Amino acid sequence: MIRNLLPLLWRLAISVVAALVVVGVCALFKLLIPIPVPIALGLSIGAIWWIIHVGAARADQLDAPQLDRDADYALPHAQDMRVRRLEDLIHGAQPSRRMTSRGLARTLGDVADERSRDPDAPPLSPGLTHLIAQSRHADAESHPVAPIDRRALHRYLRELAVGEERDR
């Protein structure tokens, strides 16, 4: 923290010393300037000099990037429609968007169904099994699906990806 402020301190000191030198030169010619004014001016000039040198940090982009629906998307996993569907659902999971926890859980259930066709696939965790069962219940009013936080979603996706990560 102090290391980041050293350039500011040096610029302030140089500006105040320069202002005091000007006051000294003016005193030689019998022109008296009150000391607080040049010190305040020197501090202001030093701070402005530091701001110009350091610059302001740019603000982060507020909008999410547009989803590329092009079939020749650069990343290799984007040619899998399941992944693209999940990306679209997760992108829509922002406030006032169309995605619900039920829709995401159903999509995870579809991926789990395709995964279960593989005889070598390990069984699903109880949490993911319960989430999928909740999302597929016919009575959606009395069986709401709890929100899926980012950590749980990553855990579920890693669990479903076991055995999928191989050379294509």
Secondary structure by P-SEA (a helix, b strand, c coil): ccccaaaaaaaaaaaaaaaaaaaaaaaaacccccaaaaaaaaaaaaaaaaaaaacbbbbcccccccccccccccccccccaaaaaaaaaaaaccccccccaaaaaaaaaaaaaaaacccccccccaaaaaaaaaaacccccccccccccaaaaaaaaaaaaccccccc
